[in-house]
Structures are given as structure tokens and as C-alpha cells.
Amino acid sequence: MNRLPDKEFLEMLGGYRRDRREKVEGLTVAGLLMFGSGLAIRDEFDNIFMDYRNETDADDETRWVDRITYDGTWENNLFNFFRKLPVYFK
């Protein structure tokens, strides 16, 4: 279990950074994409779209067997997106 405060934990992961020269600190792009809110991510990257399609048994009539994309029921960031995928990689 992680016992670090959130900010220190994010720093250890590379998701938060202090720029001592510029005297600013905040989320890195990686931190924003991984743990940010979907709205904040879309404000920064207007063309981002998380989409997974299982095309394992697809054929000419079936484009994909199952699909995971943002549907409004979960916070749209990479952490939550990848948490939805393991069911396909067992």
C-alpha cells in the first residue's frame, strides 16, 4: 500500500513536477492524461478519444466483437480506461 501523500506519489511516478528555474509546479502531461479529469484532458487535447475494439473474431459482416469507449459512466482518463481492459487480456 502506498503511504506517500498524493503529491509526493505523483512526483515519484512522473505525474507532477516542480520547475525550479521557472518557479512553477503542476501536473505533467503524463499526469494529466493518466489521472486528470476527462474535462481537463479535453481542454488540453481536443482530439483525444479513448477507444478499444476487440476484433479477434471479427469478419466481413462484424466490425468488432466488443468495444470500450467513453460512455459517461466513468472518469475519462488513461488510468480508468486501462482498468476496463484487463477482462480482454486474460
C-alpha positions as CSV (number, residue, x, y, z in Angstrom):
1,M,0.0,0.0,0.0
2,N,1.3,3.5,-0.8
3,R,1.8,5.6,2.2
4,L,3.0,8.8,0.4
5,P,0.9,11.9,0.2
6,D,-0.8,12.2,-3.2
7,K,1.5,14.9,-4.4
8,E,4.7,13.0,-3.5
9,F,3.3,9.9,-5.0
10,L,2.6,11.7,-8.3
11,E,6.1,13.1,-8.3
12,M,7.6,9.6,-7.9
13,L,5.5,8.5,-10.9
14,G,6.5,11.5,-13.0
15,G,3.0,12.9,-13.0
16,Y,3.8,16.0,-11.0
17,R,6.8,18.3,-11.4
18,R,8.5,21.4,-9.9
19,D,10.4,23.5,-12.4
20,R,12.9,25.3,-10.1
21,R,14.1,27.6,-12.8
22,E,10.6,28.9,-13.8
23,K,9.4,28.5,-10.2
24,V,6.2,26.7,-11.3
25,E,4.8,23.4,-10.4
26,G,1.9,21.2,-11.5
27,L,0.8,18.1,-13.4
28,T,2.9,16.9,-16.2
29,V,1.3,15.9,-19.5
30,A,1.6,12.3,-18.3
31,G,0.0,13.1,-15.0
32,L,-2.9,14.9,-16.7
33,L,-3.6,12.1,-19.2
34,M,-3.2,9.3,-16.6
35,F,-5.1,10.8,-13.6
36,G,-6.8,14.0,-14.8
37,S,-10.5,14.6,-15.2
38,G,-11.9,14.0,-18.7
39,L,-12.9,17.6,-19.0
40,A,-9.4,18.9,-18.1
41,I,-7.9,16.4,-20.6
42,R,-10.2,17.5,-23.4
43,D,-9.5,21.2,-22.6
44,E,-5.8,20.5,-23.3
45,F,-6.1,17.9,-26.1
46,D,-9.3,18.5,-28.1
47,N,-8.9,15.5,-30.4
48,I,-8.3,12.8,-27.7
49,F,-10.6,9.8,-28.0
50,M,-10.0,6.6,-25.9
51,D,-11.4,3.6,-27.8
52,Y,-10.7,-0.1,-27.7
53,R,-12.2,-2.6,-30.2
54,N,-11.9,-6.3,-29.8
55,E,-11.6,-7.5,-33.4
56,T,-10.4,-11.1,-32.5
57,D,-13.4,-12.9,-34.1
58,A,-14.5,-10.1,-36.5
59,D,-15.3,-10.9,-40.0
60,D,-16.6,-9.1,-43.1
61,E,-20.0,-8.6,-41.6
62,T,-18.9,-7.8,-38.0
63,R,-16.6,-4.8,-37.5
64,W,-15.8,-5.7,-33.9
65,V,-16.9,-8.2,-31.2
66,D,-16.8,-5.8,-28.3
67,R,-15.9,-2.2,-27.8
68,I,-14.8,0.0,-24.9
69,T,-15.2,3.8,-25.3
70,Y,-16.2,6.6,-23.1
71,D,-19.9,6.4,-22.3
72,G,-20.2,8.8,-19.4
73,T,-20.2,6.2,-16.6
74,W,-16.5,6.6,-15.7
75,E,-14.0,9.3,-15.5
76,N,-12.3,9.5,-18.9
77,N,-8.6,9.2,-18.2
78,L,-6.0,6.6,-19.1
79,F,-5.9,5.0,-15.6
80,N,-9.7,4.3,-15.7
81,F,-9.6,3.3,-19.4
82,F,-6.9,0.7,-18.8
83,R,-8.7,-0.6,-15.7
84,K,-11.6,-1.6,-18.0
85,L,-9.4,-3.6,-20.4
86,P,-7.9,-6.5,-18.4
87,V,-11.0,-8.6,-19.0
88,Y,-9.8,-8.8,-22.6
89,F,-6.3,-9.8,-21.8
90,K,-6.7,-12.8,-19.5
